[in-house]
Structures are given as structure tokens and as C-alpha cells.
């Protein structure tokens, strides 16, 4: 039997790296997300050029501010009404969200989208999510009536078919109790293990729903949602994009693609407004 430390240390390192990378607390406290020109401004009214508000959905271990300190202003400066929510909080765990059962988080998203549509007067919204935030909305679209209220879903490194964590999850059966601990303590992690009951339900019978446009942005250097091609969707209305096909010099991994990558941001803008899309290249970092 393999020693515990050879399995759990890499797993813990990956999870801790993802968590710490998305929580610059000082910046989060300084961010203006209550209006006054920032995002989450409920007085914002969508323009004719951008008639749908954009809802940003953070990833596991992240929150509604830290995950979007770069992308939210990027979209706001391009004329979008931008909103973000916290979901999946576990009692007693501050700052880190996206840990509760994914189906329950989708119910929170449903409520939030209704609030955004009511505030802005829009008929539909667009959703952009990172990691779990790119996968979880699919449950809302498929099982909670979200397809009638969402025009497009853009997933940035989404866990659409779960993750093997570079093969580490294959070792869970060798350690009785670890899987149960994940399920009871951090249900979202258990739900995102490749082959989980949740993902089986989500993907059976078709991975997309009619009427919604899907875009998946992936990086071949992703070390969290592995293998990276498991992020791609099949079905109608899908565009799967590998960033290195657009810019071979892009070295972003799982965290950077959602937090910092201007090439990914340019593709998000293209997905939200395909009629005005422009080619994404390495020069898009300057756009």
C-alpha cells in the first residue's frame, strides 16, 4: 500500500495553491463592488450594445471579489453591467466559498440570476464562470429552468467532467474514509471528482441544452482540472477553445487563466458579443 504522505501531500498542495492564489485579502477589502462605478451596481442598466448583464461565478475556494479583480473591471470598462455572487459557503469557513454541494449552489445561482434580472430589467443574462463556476451553472441550465433566462455560458477552465487531479483521485479507493471525509466536509470537492454521481447525472442525456451558447476556454497547462481536455463539452451550440491554439506563448495554468489572462479575457468578450468579435492572438494582451 502506498504511504499516505505520497498521496495526500500533493493533493493538499494543489488545493492549498489554488486557495491561496485567489485570496489577496487586502485587494478584496479595497475593491468597490457595491456600486459607484464598480461592479455589482444594481443601478446599472444594460445598453443597446450590451443588452444582457453578465453574472460572474467564482470557483472552488474562491469568492465573489477575489476571483474577479481583473475580469470584472475588464468587462465593466467595455460597457457591461457586471455582477458576481458568493455561493457554496460552509458554516464556520470565512472567505472560502464554493465548498457546498454543487446542486445546492446551483439553486443559489438561480436565486441570484432572478435578482439581477429584476434589478436590471433584462430578459436574459450571460454567465461567465471559472473552474467549478464554469460547470455548476450547467446544473441550473439543465435542471432548474435556467435555459430560459441565460443566453450564453462561458466556462474558464471548467470542471465539466470532473478532475483526476493528475491521477491522484484514482488512489482514493485505496484509502477508505478519505472519500467520505471529502463528501461530508467539502461536498463540492467530492462532486468534482471524475466519475462522481453528481457529474454522471449532469452529463447523461446530453451535455448542453437548446437555446444556450456554450464556450469553454482551456489551457493545456492546467494542473487542477485534469486532463485538460475533459473540460470540453460536446453538443450543439458549443465552442471549445484551447488558449495555446490562439497564442502558443500563453503559459497560464488553472488559476492564472481565470484571474489574469488577458487572452482568455479577450475570448470571453468575443463569446459575449460574437457579432463584434475580433481575432484573439498573443497581441490580445494589449487590448
N, C-alpha and C positions, 0 to 999 in steps of 0.2 A: 504494500500500500504506500502511496506517495506521502511524504511528510506534509503536514498541514501548512507549514510556512512557505513551501514552494508553490502552493496553490493560492492561499489566502493573501499573502503579501502582495503579489502582483494585482490581484483583484482589488484589494484595498487601495493600492497605489493609483490604479486607474480611476476609481471612484473619487478618491481624495483630490487627484489632479483636476478632474472635471469640476468638482465642487469649488475648490479654491480659485480656479481660473475665472469663475463667473461671479465672484462676490467681492468686488472692490468696494468695501463698505463706505469709505469716505465719499467716493463719487456717487454712490447710491443716495446718500443722505443729502448731497448737494443738488441732485437732479431735480428739475422742476417738472413734475408730472401732474400738476393739479390745475393746469390751465395757464393763462397769462403768456401764451405763445409756445408753451411746451406741448407734449402730447398728453393724452387723457383730458383734453379740453372739451367738456360737454357743451360748450357754446359753439364749437366748430360745426360748420355746415358744409357738406360736400359741394364742390364746384361742378360746373358742367363738364369740365375737362376730366375731373376725377370724381365721379358721382357716387362712389361707394367708399365708406370708411374702411380702414384697414385695422384688423384686430391681430395683435401680436401675441403668440402663445409660447411661453418660455419652455425650457427643457427641464429634465430631472436635476434636482439640487439647485435650481436657479430661482429667480423671482421676476416680477413684472418690470423691474427697473434695470437691474444689472445686466440682464440678457440683451437689453435693447439700447444701451447708452450710445451706440453708434448708428444702428439701423433706424431707430425711431426718428432722430433728427434728420437723417438722410431722406426719409420719406416725407417728413413734415416740411422740409425745405423745398420739396418738389410739389407741394400743394395738396398733400393728402391729409385728411383727418385721421389721426393715428391714436389707437387705444391699446392698452395692454392690461392683463389681469393676472392675479395670483390664483393658483389652484393647487389642489392636492396637498394641502397642509396637513401635517400630523401634529397632534397636540403635544406641546412641550418642545417643539423644534422650531426655533425662530429663523428667519431669513431663508432657510432652505425649503423650497416648495417642490411640487411635482412628485411627491412620495406616496400619496394615497392611491387607492385602486383606480386604474385608468378609466373604467366605465363611470365611476362617480365623478372623476374630474371632467369627463365629457358632459355630465349633467350641469356642472358649474359653468362650463363654457356656453352651454345652451342658454342659461340664465343671463350670462353676461352679454352675449350677442343680442338678445332681446332688449337689454338695457341700452346698448349702443344704437340699435336701430330706432328705438323710441326717442332717444336724445337727439339724434341727427336727422330724423325724418326720412332716412334712406330705406329703400325696399330690400336691399341686399347688402351684404358686406363681403369683403375679401379677407382671407385668413392667411397669415404667414407664421409658421412655427419652426422652432429649432429642436432637433432631436425628438424627445417624446412629444414636444409641442407640434411637430410636423406629422406625427402619427395619430395622436389622441383625437384630433378633430375628425378624423375619418369615422370614428365611432359615432360622433354627433351627426355627421352627414348620413350615415347608413342606418342608424337605429333610432335616432332622436328627432328626426324631421328637419335636420339642418340643411339638407339639399335645397329646400325651398327658400332658404334665407342666405345662401352662400353662393357667390359667383365663381370664385376660384380659391384653391388651396395651394399654397406654395410651401413645400417641406424642405427645410435646410438640414441636411444630414439626418433625415427622419428614420426612426426605428420601425419601419413599416413591416418588416418580417422578424423583428427582434434582433438580438445580438448574441454572438457566441463569446464576446469579449476575447477575441483572438484565440478561441478554443477553450478558454477556462471554464465556461459553463458546461462543457461536456464532462467535466470532472465532478459536477455536483452529486451525481448518484453514488459516488464513492465516499461521500461524507454525509451520512444520514443526519438529518436535523438541520443542515445548513439551508436547504431549500425551504423548509418550514419556517426557519427564522426570517428569511427574506420575505416570505408571504405575510407573516404576522407583523413584522417590524417596518418593512418598507415594501408594501404591496406593488408599487409601480415597478420596482426592480424585478420582482418575480414575474409580473405581467409582460416584461420586455425581454425575458429570456427566450431565445428562439425555440419555437415549438410549444410555447405555453398555451394553456386552454384559452386564454383571452385572445391571443393572436390567431389561433385556429378559428375561433368564432368570427373575428374581424375580417379575415381574408377568404373564408369559404363563400362560395356562391358569387364570386366577383369582387375585385379589389377596389372598384370605383362605382360611383352611382351616376346615372344620367343627369346631364344638365350642369355639372360642375367641371371646371377646367383644373387639371392637376399638373403641377410642376414639381419635380424632385431635383434638388441640387445636391450633388455628392462630390466628395474628394477621395481620391484613391489613397490618401494618407490618413484616413480615418482609423483611429485605434480604439474607438469606443463602440460604434455600431459596425460590427464586422460579421461577415465580409461586406465590404462597402457596397457591392452590387446588390446586396439584399435590401438596400434602401429603395431600389427602383420598383415602380408599380407597373402592372400590366392592365390593359383595359382601354376603353375609349376615353378620349379627352385627356391623354397623358403625354407629357413631355419629360423625359428623363435626361438630365444633363450632368455630365462629368466635367468638373471645372478644368481639369487638365486638358480636355479636348478644346477648350476655349483659350486657355493660357497655360502652356506646359511649364511655365516658371512658377505657377501658383503652388506653394508648399503648405497651404493651410491644412491643419488636421481638424479633428471633430469640434473642438472649442472655438478655434480661430475662424472657421468658416461662418459661424453664426455671429460672432462678436465683432470681427474686424475686417473681414474680407470684402473689399470694395468690388471685386469681380463678381462675387456672389450677390452683393447688393445691386449691382447693375442688372444682373439677371432677374432679381426679384422685381425691379422696376419694369423690366420688359414683360414679365409674366402678368403684372398688374395692369399694364397698358399695352397689350400686344399690337394695337393699331399704330402706336408710335415707337415701337421697339427699334433699337439700333444695335448693330453688331457688338457683341462682347468680346474684347480682346485683352491682351495684357495692358494695353493703354487705358482700359476702363478704370484703373486705379486712380486716374487723374480726373475722372468725370464727376 
